[in-house]
Amino acid sequence: MASLSLHLVGAAGSGKSILFDALTETPAGPSFVHKGEVRIGSAKVPDLRLNHLNDIYKPKKFAPAEIVFVDPELRQKNRNGGSFMAEADAFVMVVQAFGETDYTGKPIDPLSQMENLLLDLVLTDLERIERRRQKAEKEKRAGKTLSLLESRWLDRCQSQLESNRPLLGMDFTPEEETMAQPYSFVSIKPLIVVANVAEDNLNGVGLEPLKERCRELGVECLPLCATLEAEISRLDPGEQAAFLKDYGLLAPAKDRLIQAAFRMLNLISFFTVGEDEVKAWTLRCGATAQKAAGKIHSDIERGFIRAEVVSFEDFQTAGSLSACKGRGTLRLEGKEYLVQDGEIVHFRFNV
């Protein structure tokens, strides 16, 4: 996959844009660009294993995996970002869990905020199904009809959505997953719920109804304080570590959110190393060596012969690839080998 893209959604006053600042600002200043009414920023995926490899090889180029954060402006026609929603790999849904009232003056209710945001996604998908049915009616007059399989599948999706339930968690067959791709459904996308809490409630006390609903949906609920995290993001690394310790935090919001995204999307990292470049690549867990080769270049996937593979732990113990070869821990694997997290891989190919 290309850089993982997480899109932030949230009601006015939820702290969505402040969280975006916390995720993209650095001690050197903001790190994002505007694309129309959307802010797009990126961050490096932290990985101590990759840092160790960089220290050993001292390459010309050091390339951690990247993650992209997208912050749509609320005033757009679709308040969660219009067409940008369809481009997301996953959503970060921000709900207000600080203060006594929300931006409308009503008492704070994070669960209701989340349900309203989910409803926005549901309605968006219902509109997409309606447009597809309208198109199908026109095609029918021209002699082209929906397959029975797609028609029944659409009925099932529509029934789910009309019950105000997102498509997230529905079981699709491989054929149905293929059919779903052109629809770009948004309520089916993986989700992380961020409860934007007050500085004195970093553990999210009192959020059990929200957490229980997240468990029902099979999504992770992450309490954090966006304003505090934005302040932390602007500090130099030394000051940042001390600040985090004072608040009992193990890592800044950016790192915790990236870790949650990797868990949610079932992602792993593998590494390629050399004097020219040390690089991390992001891959779905369960992907084959040949698919991993395609992350680097389609020619490598097409001409795949073998993969030279060693675990990071074995490499760290041996100190070099040649030493791993001597110890027998550097292995040759075929195209169907399932790449494991943290493995160092070199591909043999011929095109």
Wavefront OBJ file of the C-alpha trace (Angstrom):
o trace
v 0.000 0.000 0.000
v 1.010 3.623 -0.321
v 1.204 5.727 2.824
v -1.589 4.834 5.214
v -4.251 7.563 5.124
v -6.255 8.374 8.272
v -9.061 10.926 7.888
v -10.321 12.846 10.896
v -14.073 13.324 11.305
v -15.886 15.121 14.096
v -18.573 17.638 14.991
v -17.821 21.335 15.459
v -16.088 21.931 18.773
v -14.940 18.322 19.162
v -11.276 19.293 18.879
v -10.764 17.519 15.560
v -8.533 20.211 14.085
v -6.565 20.635 17.325
v -5.896 16.902 17.244
v -4.684 17.284 13.651
v -2.263 19.952 14.918
v -1.017 17.551 17.598
v -0.433 14.873 14.968
v 1.362 17.036 12.410
v 3.132 19.843 14.262
v 6.802 19.517 15.187
v 9.308 21.612 17.171
v 10.261 23.163 13.807
v 6.656 24.194 13.146
v 3.556 22.852 11.363
v 4.029 20.034 8.851
v 1.019 20.066 6.562
v -0.295 21.523 3.310
v -3.689 22.783 2.204
v -5.513 21.103 -0.657
v -8.588 23.214 -1.170
v -10.405 23.225 2.152
v -8.566 20.158 3.417
v -5.374 20.044 5.462
v -3.047 17.142 4.738
v -0.079 16.274 6.935
v 2.203 13.288 7.381
v 4.229 11.658 10.123
v 6.909 8.995 10.275
v 5.954 5.658 11.800
v 8.209 5.207 14.853
v 10.131 1.920 14.899
v 13.155 1.291 17.125
v 14.105 -1.696 14.965
v 14.496 0.529 11.922
v 16.570 2.994 13.960
v 18.907 0.142 14.915
v 19.319 -0.855 11.269
v 20.041 2.760 10.374
v 22.775 2.922 13.020
v 24.435 -0.179 11.561
v 24.261 0.636 7.843
v 24.485 4.437 7.998
v 22.808 4.584 4.590
v 22.555 7.512 2.198
v 18.782 7.457 2.699
v 16.733 6.558 5.769
v 13.052 5.935 5.001
v 10.613 5.082 7.798
v 7.072 4.221 6.788
v 4.745 7.227 6.634
v 1.203 7.850 7.693
v -0.996 10.612 6.257
v -3.513 12.561 8.334
v -6.335 14.446 6.618
v -8.396 17.194 8.266
v -11.408 18.306 6.183
v -12.936 21.683 6.977
v -16.376 21.452 8.594
v -17.949 24.106 6.397
v -17.819 21.912 3.299
v -21.123 20.626 1.906
v -20.458 17.280 3.544
v -19.161 18.313 6.918
v -16.875 15.296 7.159
v -14.929 16.009 4.020
v -16.901 15.247 0.877
v -15.122 13.060 -1.649
v -12.065 12.845 0.582
v -14.005 10.406 2.779
v -13.857 7.753 0.069
v -10.069 8.044 -0.130
v -9.498 7.192 3.537
v -7.978 3.892 4.620
v -9.649 4.468 7.986
v -11.388 7.177 10.005
v -10.361 8.794 13.260
v -13.679 9.851 14.796
v -13.191 12.625 17.353
v -15.857 13.156 20.020
v -15.873 15.856 22.684
v -15.429 14.441 26.185
v -14.264 17.612 27.964
v -16.211 20.476 29.498
v -19.862 20.553 30.509
v -21.579 21.517 27.231
v -20.926 21.031 23.536
v -20.886 23.763 20.871
v -24.707 23.812 20.794
v -24.923 24.388 24.538
v -26.230 20.887 25.237
v -24.711 18.689 27.985
v -21.681 16.714 26.830
v -22.646 13.284 25.483
v -19.733 11.598 23.644
v -21.822 8.531 22.795
v -24.527 10.594 21.064
v -21.839 12.492 19.152
v -20.372 9.224 17.903
v -23.784 7.872 16.898
v -24.529 11.076 14.952
v -21.205 10.805 13.123
v -21.890 7.160 12.322
v -25.297 8.198 10.999
v -23.575 10.661 8.637
v -21.557 7.766 7.215
v -24.657 5.576 6.953
v -26.603 8.261 5.073
v -23.685 8.805 2.699
v -23.703 5.110 1.813
v -27.480 5.036 1.387
v -27.137 7.878 -1.118
v -24.528 5.852 -3.020
v -26.800 2.842 -3.201
v -29.680 5.033 -4.389
v -27.512 6.497 -7.159
v -26.456 2.998 -8.214
v -30.065 1.855 -8.377
v -30.993 4.882 -10.486
v -28.135 4.089 -12.841
v -29.220 0.441 -12.956
v -32.722 1.508 -14.024
v -31.283 3.472 -16.946
v -29.031 0.551 -17.887
v -32.001 -1.809 -17.730
v -33.767 0.194 -20.424
v -30.671 -0.290 -22.546
v -30.758 -4.037 -21.982
v -28.143 -4.289 -19.222
v -29.184 -5.583 -15.803
v -27.562 -6.037 -12.419
v -26.494 -9.572 -11.682
v -28.682 -11.438 -9.230
v -25.700 -11.706 -6.880
v -25.074 -7.956 -6.865
v -28.769 -7.144 -6.527
v -29.167 -9.382 -3.481
v -25.967 -8.050 -1.971
v -27.192 -4.462 -2.438
v -30.473 -5.380 -0.762
v -28.559 -6.736 2.224
v -26.393 -3.607 2.489
v -29.416 -1.334 2.161
v -31.282 -3.229 4.882
v -28.316 -2.826 7.220
v -28.026 0.896 6.509
v -31.763 1.574 6.761
v -31.570 0.113 10.277
v -29.092 2.950 11.033
v -26.254 0.456 11.284
v -22.930 1.001 9.496
v -21.564 -1.614 7.120
v -18.561 -1.948 9.406
v -18.333 -5.538 10.619
v -20.622 -7.065 7.969
v -19.377 -10.368 6.582
v -18.714 -10.187 2.849
v -17.667 -13.023 0.603
v -14.613 -12.436 -1.630
v -17.006 -11.844 -4.554
v -18.946 -9.262 -2.534
v -15.742 -7.517 -1.488
v -14.874 -7.156 -5.162
v -18.347 -5.781 -5.919
v -18.013 -3.265 -3.058
v -14.884 -1.604 -4.413
v -16.541 0.716 -7.001
v -19.085 1.872 -4.410
v -16.413 3.379 -2.121
v -18.634 2.859 0.914
v -17.547 4.935 3.922
v -19.428 3.271 6.783
v -17.484 0.067 6.084
v -14.087 1.631 6.740
v -12.075 0.760 9.863
v -12.505 3.212 12.686
v -10.695 4.574 15.730
v -12.737 6.656 18.156
v -10.787 9.392 19.943
v -12.435 10.716 23.100
v -11.034 14.231 23.460
v -10.861 14.442 27.260
v -9.878 17.182 29.690
v -6.303 17.463 30.926
v -7.333 16.180 34.361
v -9.044 13.072 32.959
v -6.436 11.484 30.705
v -7.608 7.975 31.605
v -11.107 8.694 30.299
v -13.012 8.168 33.538
v -16.772 8.245 32.945
v -16.612 7.076 29.326
v -17.881 3.542 29.877
v -21.030 3.918 27.685
v -18.850 5.135 24.804
v -16.274 2.384 25.381
v -18.982 -0.281 25.530
v -20.468 0.879 22.220
v -16.986 0.814 20.671
v -16.548 -2.751 21.879
v -19.872 -3.666 20.241
v -18.646 -2.188 16.960
v -15.245 -3.844 17.316
v -13.371 -0.525 17.255
v -10.786 0.970 19.574
v -11.574 3.913 21.872
v -8.571 6.100 22.615
v -8.902 8.827 25.298
v -6.516 11.758 24.885
v -6.409 15.506 25.424
v -5.915 17.242 22.071
v -4.824 20.609 23.487
v -2.245 18.964 25.746
v -0.999 16.764 22.921
v -0.660 19.771 20.602
v 1.505 21.451 23.234
v 3.626 18.309 23.581
v 4.139 18.043 19.802
v 5.869 21.452 19.710
v 8.476 20.529 22.339
v 12.027 19.399 21.628
v 12.505 15.619 22.109
v 14.198 15.970 25.513
v 11.521 18.273 26.862
v 8.824 16.106 25.317
v 10.005 12.988 27.172
v 9.977 14.824 30.508
v 6.556 16.310 29.785
v 5.091 12.914 28.914
v 6.516 11.427 32.106
v 4.987 14.203 34.220
v 1.548 13.343 32.822
v 2.025 9.577 33.040
v 1.951 9.135 29.259
v 4.097 6.504 27.571
v 4.080 8.138 24.126
v 2.647 11.192 22.330
v -0.758 11.018 20.630
v 0.785 10.565 17.187
v 2.607 7.388 18.208
v -0.386 5.962 20.095
v -2.713 6.638 17.188
v -0.327 5.056 14.678
v -0.012 1.965 16.885
v -3.813 1.763 17.129
v -4.097 2.086 13.331
v -1.623 -0.759 12.796
v -3.632 -2.950 15.178
v -6.942 -1.972 13.601
v -5.803 -2.566 10.025
v -3.769 -5.670 10.907
v -0.559 -4.206 9.483
v 3.053 -5.267 9.827
v 6.384 -3.797 8.737
v 9.215 -5.430 6.857
v 12.579 -3.864 6.090
v 14.999 -3.578 3.196
v 18.573 -2.632 4.045
v 21.798 -1.580 2.351
v 24.351 1.207 2.089
v 22.081 3.204 -0.206
v 18.859 2.928 1.802
v 17.306 1.484 4.929
v 13.547 1.461 4.512
v 10.381 0.222 6.223
v 7.470 -1.091 4.162
v 3.900 -1.484 5.396
v 2.093 -4.706 4.593
v -1.132 -6.489 5.530
v -0.552 -9.364 7.920
v -0.812 -12.630 5.984
v 0.606 -11.228 2.725
v 2.934 -13.417 0.681
v 6.555 -12.698 -0.190
v 5.542 -12.063 -3.800
v 2.961 -9.466 -2.692
v 5.589 -7.869 -0.460
v 7.875 -7.618 -3.482
v 5.136 -5.684 -5.264
v 5.265 -3.020 -2.556
v 8.736 -2.163 -3.797
v 8.072 -2.430 -7.532
v 5.666 -4.291 -9.793
v 8.622 -5.595 -11.823
v 10.014 -7.290 -8.709
v 6.653 -8.943 -8.042
v 6.301 -10.068 -11.640
v 9.834 -11.434 -11.868
v 9.967 -12.863 -8.340
v 12.370 -15.795 -7.896
v 13.166 -16.075 -4.180
v 13.225 -13.931 -1.040
v 16.178 -13.891 1.336
v 14.624 -13.504 4.790
v 15.892 -13.067 8.342
v 14.084 -11.932 11.467
v 15.165 -8.682 13.071
v 15.980 -10.525 16.301
v 18.319 -12.952 14.505
v 19.945 -10.078 12.650
v 20.416 -8.127 15.881
v 22.073 -11.150 17.496
v 24.368 -11.846 14.539
v 25.171 -8.225 13.671
v 25.178 -8.569 9.874
v 23.509 -10.419 7.018
v 26.704 -12.346 6.264
v 26.859 -13.501 9.886
v 23.183 -14.544 9.663
v 24.029 -16.592 6.573
v 26.853 -18.286 8.447
v 24.538 -19.087 11.351
v 21.857 -20.446 9.034
v 19.262 -17.861 10.090
v 19.166 -16.186 6.655
v 16.642 -18.275 4.735
v 15.493 -18.600 1.131
v 11.699 -18.493 0.817
v 9.327 -18.897 -2.126
v 6.529 -16.720 -3.447
v 3.880 -18.165 -1.101
v 5.887 -17.529 2.063
v 3.959 -15.317 4.533
v 6.115 -12.368 5.530
v 6.327 -11.770 9.281
v 6.523 -8.484 11.168
v 10.057 -7.107 11.511
v 11.698 -9.338 8.927
v 14.548 -8.081 6.761
v 13.924 -9.154 3.182
v 15.988 -9.080 0.010
v 14.249 -10.114 -3.205
v 15.776 -12.036 -6.061
v 13.983 -11.396 -9.321
v 14.378 -11.473 -13.084
v 12.488 -9.400 -15.632
l 1 2 3 4 5 6 7 8 9 10 11 12 13 14 15 16 17 18 19 20 21 22 23 24 25 26 27 28 29 30 31 32 33 34 35 36 37 38 39 40 41 42 43 44 45 46 47 48 49 50 51 52 53 54 55 56 57 58 59 60 61 62 63 64 65 66 67 68 69 70 71 72 73 74 75 76 77 78 79 80 81 82 83 84 85 86 87 88 89 90 91 92 93 94 95 96 97 98 99 100 101 102 103 104 105 106 107 108 109 110 111 112 113 114 115 116 117 118 119 120 121 122 123 124 125 126 127 128 129 130 131 132 133 134 135 136 137 138 139 140 141 142 143 144 145 146 147 148 149 150 151 152 153 154 155 156 157 158 159 160 161 162 163 164 165 166 167 168 169 170 171 172 173 174 175 176 177 178 179 180 181 182 183 184 185 186 187 188 189 190 191 192 193 194 195 196 197 198 199 200 201 202 203 204 205 206 207 208 209 210 211 212 213 214 215 216 217 218 219 220 221 222 223 224 225 226 227 228 229 230 231 232 233 234 235 236 237 238 239 240 241 242 243 244 245 246 247 248 249 250 251 252 253 254 255 256 257 258 259 260 261 262 263 264 265 266 267 268 269 270 271 272 273 274 275 276 277 278 279 280 281 282 283 284 285 286 287 288 289 290 291 292 293 294 295 296 297 298 299 300 301 302 303 304 305 306 307 308 309 310 311 312 313 314 315 316 317 318 319 320 321 322 323 324 325 326 327 328 329 330 331 332 333 334 335 336 337 338 339 340 341 342 343 344 345 346 347 348 349 350 351
